[in-house]
């Protein structure tokens, strides 16, 4: 299987109709951008068996957890960071500044 340019979110969405409640728990862990761990650590943290994690990997079209973790780590490394508190404060400042330019008659 060629692993280049695969988005795990797309893999999850493609297979979501076949997901069990356990599969959804596993997908949610990875979608929440949690740290990479061993299969045993994942099983404990998510509250599922190691076999469930292996079945999940096959269900989304991968051979094993190693492939999933490879794709996952690539995405963690390449994604733009989520906005932090500083960025949100900056956005509020810009909006406040722009708000002062709105004519009084247009303000609610």
C-alpha positions as protocol buffer text, in pm:
chain_id: "A"
residue {
  index: 1
  type: UNK
  ca { x: 0 y: 0 z: 0 }
}
residue {
  index: 2
  type: UNK
  ca { x: 128 y: 345 z: -90 }
}
residue {
  index: 3
  type: UNK
  ca { x: 105 y: 574 z: 210 }
}
residue {
  index: 4
  type: UNK
  ca { x: 200 y: 905 z: 57 }
}
residue {
  index: 5
  type: UNK
  ca { x: -43 y: 1196 z: 82 }
}
residue {
  index: 6
  type: UNK
  ca { x: -306 y: 1015 z: 286 }
}
residue {
  index: 7
  type: UNK
  ca { x: -511 y: 1218 z: 526 }
}
residue {
  index: 8
  type: UNK
  ca { x: -619 y: 1005 z: 819 }
}
residue {
  index: 9
  type: UNK
  ca { x: -924 y: 1224 z: 868 }
}
residue {
  index: 10
  type: UNK
  ca { x: -1037 y: 1132 z: 517 }
}
residue {
  index: 11
  type: UNK
  ca { x: -965 y: 765 z: 586 }
}
residue {
  index: 12
  type: UNK
  ca { x: -1179 y: 787 z: 898 }
}
residue {
  index: 13
  type: UNK
  ca { x: -1466 y: 960 z: 719 }
}
residue {
  index: 14
  type: UNK
  ca { x: -1459 y: 712 z: 433 }
}
residue {
  index: 15
  type: UNK
  ca { x: -1494 y: 419 z: 674 }
}
residue {
  index: 16
  type: UNK
  ca { x: -1716 y: 593 z: 933 }
}
residue {
  index: 17
  type: UNK
  ca { x: -2033 y: 414 z: 818 }
}
residue {
  index: 18
  type: UNK
  ca { x: -1869 y: 84 z: 918 }
}
residue {
  index: 19
  type: UNK
  ca { x: -1748 y: 209 z: 1256 }
}
residue {
  index: 20
  type: UNK
  ca { x: -1858 y: 56 z: 1583 }
}
residue {
  index: 21
  type: UNK
  ca { x: -1867 y: 258 z: 1907 }
}
residue {
  index: 22
  type: UNK
  ca { x: -1515 y: 129 z: 1977 }
}
residue {
  index: 23
  type: UNK
  ca { x: -1393 y: 243 z: 1634 }
}
residue {
  index: 24
  type: UNK
  ca { x: -1537 y: 589 z: 1700 }
}
residue {
  index: 25
  type: UNK
  ca { x: -1346 y: 610 z: 2029 }
}
residue {
  index: 26
  type: UNK
  ca { x: -1022 y: 524 z: 1848 }
}
residue {
  index: 27
  type: UNK
  ca { x: -1089 y: 774 z: 1568 }
}
residue {
  index: 28
  type: UNK
  ca { x: -1175 y: 1047 z: 1820 }
}
residue {
  index: 29
  type: UNK
  ca { x: -841 y: 993 z: 1995 }
}
residue {
  index: 30
  type: UNK
  ca { x: -648 y: 1059 z: 1675 }
}
residue {
  index: 31
  type: UNK
  ca { x: -873 y: 1343 z: 1558 }
}
residue {
  index: 32
  type: UNK
  ca { x: -807 y: 1518 z: 1891 }
}
residue {
  index: 33
  type: UNK
  ca { x: -435 y: 1522 z: 1797 }
}
residue {
  index: 34
  type: UNK
  ca { x: -326 y: 1322 z: 2100 }
}
residue {
  index: 35
  type: UNK
  ca { x: 39 y: 1212 z: 2141 }
}
residue {
  index: 36
  type: UNK
  ca { x: 175 y: 909 z: 1954 }
}
residue {
  index: 37
  type: UNK
  ca { x: 194 y: 604 z: 2181 }
}
residue {
  index: 38
  type: UNK
  ca { x: 248 y: 229 z: 2167 }
}
residue {
  index: 39
  type: UNK
  ca { x: -48 y: 3 z: 2099 }
}
residue {
  index: 40
  type: UNK
  ca { x: -59 y: -101 z: 2464 }
}
residue {
  index: 41
  type: UNK
  ca { x: -60 y: 262 z: 2583 }
}
residue {
  index: 42
  type: UNK
  ca { x: -327 y: 353 z: 2328 }
}
residue {
  index: 43
  type: UNK
  ca { x: -546 y: 63 z: 2439 }
}
residue {
  index: 44
  type: UNK
  ca { x: -527 y: 174 z: 2802 }
}
residue {
  index: 45
  type: UNK
  ca { x: -578 y: 546 z: 2728 }
}
residue {
  index: 46
  type: UNK
  ca { x: -872 y: 490 z: 2492 }
}
residue {
  index: 47
  type: UNK
  ca { x: -1023 y: 204 z: 2691 }
}
residue {
  index: 48
  type: UNK
  ca { x: -1020 y: -55 z: 2413 }
}
residue {
  index: 49
  type: UNK
  ca { x: -828 y: -375 z: 2340 }
}
residue {
  index: 50
  type: UNK
  ca { x: -514 y: -391 z: 2128 }
}
residue {
  index: 51
  type: UNK
  ca { x: -706 y: -620 z: 1891 }
}
residue {
  index: 52
  type: UNK
  ca { x: -969 y: -346 z: 1844 }
}
residue {
  index: 53
  type: UNK
  ca { x: -696 y: -103 z: 1742 }
}
residue {
  index: 54
  type: UNK
  ca { x: -557 y: -352 z: 1490 }
}
residue {
  index: 55
  type: UNK
  ca { x: -906 y: -417 z: 1347 }
}
residue {
  index: 56
  type: UNK
  ca { x: -963 y: -40 z: 1326 }
}
residue {
  index: 57
  type: UNK
  ca { x: -647 y: 1 z: 1119 }
}
residue {
  index: 58
  type: UNK
  ca { x: -763 y: -265 z: 874 }
}
residue {
  index: 59
  type: UNK
  ca { x: -1111 y: -114 z: 860 }
}
residue {
  index: 60
  type: UNK
  ca { x: -970 y: 219 z: 740 }
}
residue {
  index: 61
  type: UNK
  ca { x: -761 y: 45 z: 473 }
}
residue {
  index: 62
  type: UNK
  ca { x: -424 y: 19 z: 645 }
}
residue {
  index: 63
  type: UNK
  ca { x: -229 y: -297 z: 722 }
}
residue {
  index: 64
  type: UNK
  ca { x: -143 y: -221 z: 1084 }
}
residue {
  index: 65
  type: UNK
  ca { x: -95 y: 41 z: 1356 }
}
residue {
  index: 66
  type: UNK
  ca { x: 257 y: 117 z: 1233 }
}
residue {
  index: 67
  type: UNK
  ca { x: 110 y: 255 z: 908 }
}
residue {
  index: 68
  type: UNK
  ca { x: -151 y: 458 z: 1097 }
}
residue {
  index: 69
  type: UNK
  ca { x: 110 y: 604 z: 1332 }
}
residue {
  index: 70
  type: UNK
  ca { x: 335 y: 692 z: 1038 }
}
residue {
  index: 71
  type: UNK
  ca { x: 55 y: 886 z: 867 }
}
residue {
  index: 72
  type: UNK
  ca { x: -56 y: 1037 z: 1195 }
}
residue {
  index: 73
  type: UNK
  ca { x: 293 y: 1161 z: 1286 }
}
residue {
  index: 74
  type: UNK
  ca { x: 332 y: 1311 z: 938 }
}
residue {
  index: 75
  type: UNK
  ca { x: 10 y: 1503 z: 987 }
}
residue {
  index: 76
  type: UNK
  ca { x: 109 y: 1620 z: 1334 }
}
residue {
  index: 77
  type: UNK
  ca { x: 438 y: 1747 z: 1194 }
}
residue {
  index: 78
  type: UNK
  ca { x: 284 y: 1920 z: 892 }
}
residue {
  index: 79
  type: UNK
  ca { x: -33 y: 2077 z: 1034 }
}
residue {
  index: 80
  type: UNK
  ca { x: -51 y: 2445 z: 1109 }
}
residue {
  index: 81
  type: UNK
  ca { x: -77 y: 2486 z: 1486 }
}
residue {
  index: 82
  type: UNK
  ca { x: -417 y: 2561 z: 1636 }
}
residue {
  index: 83
  type: UNK
  ca { x: -466 y: 2926 z: 1733 }
}
residue {
  index: 84
  type: UNK
  ca { x: -344 y: 2993 z: 2084 }
}
residue {
  index: 85
  type: UNK
  ca { x: -465 y: 3251 z: 2334 }
}
residue {
  index: 86
  type: UNK
  ca { x: -220 y: 3512 z: 2201 }
}
residue {
  index: 87
  type: UNK
  ca { x: -352 y: 3477 z: 1849 }
}
residue {
  index: 88
  type: UNK
  ca { x: -711 y: 3503 z: 1971 }
}
residue {
  index: 89
  type: UNK
  ca { x: -626 y: 3820 z: 2165 }
}
residue {
  index: 90
  type: UNK
  ca { x: -464 y: 3966 z: 1854 }
}
residue {
  index: 91
  type: UNK
  ca { x: -775 y: 3890 z: 1651 }
}
residue {
  index: 92
  type: UNK
  ca { x: -994 y: 4061 z: 1913 }
}
residue {
  index: 93
  type: UNK
  ca { x: -768 y: 4368 z: 1900 }
}
residue {
  index: 94
  type: UNK
  ca { x: -792 y: 4387 z: 1522 }
}
residue {
  index: 95
  type: UNK
  ca { x: -1171 y: 4350 z: 1534 }
}
residue {
  index: 96
  type: UNK
  ca { x: -1195 y: 4620 z: 1802 }
}
residue {
  index: 97
  type: UNK
  ca { x: -981 y: 4852 z: 1592 }
}
residue {
  index: 98
  type: UNK
  ca { x: -1190 y: 4787 z: 1280 }
}
residue {
  index: 99
  type: UNK
  ca { x: -1507 y: 4842 z: 1480 }
}
residue {
  index: 100
  type: UNK
  ca { x: -1397 y: 5199 z: 1553 }
}
residue {
  index: 101
  type: UNK
  ca { x: -1401 y: 5270 z: 1179 }
}
residue {
  index: 102
  type: UNK
  ca { x: -1766 y: 5175 z: 1139 }
}
residue {
  index: 103
  type: UNK
  ca { x: -1988 y: 5484 z: 1120 }
}
residue {
  index: 104
  type: UNK
  ca { x: -2204 y: 5537 z: 1425 }
}
residue {
  index: 105
  type: UNK
  ca { x: -2527 y: 5503 z: 1225 }
}
residue {
  index: 106
  type: UNK
  ca { x: -2423 y: 5150 z: 1116 }
}
residue {
  index: 107
  type: UNK
  ca { x: -2353 y: 5021 z: 1468 }
}
residue {
  index: 108
  type: UNK
  ca { x: -2620 y: 4814 z: 1639 }
}
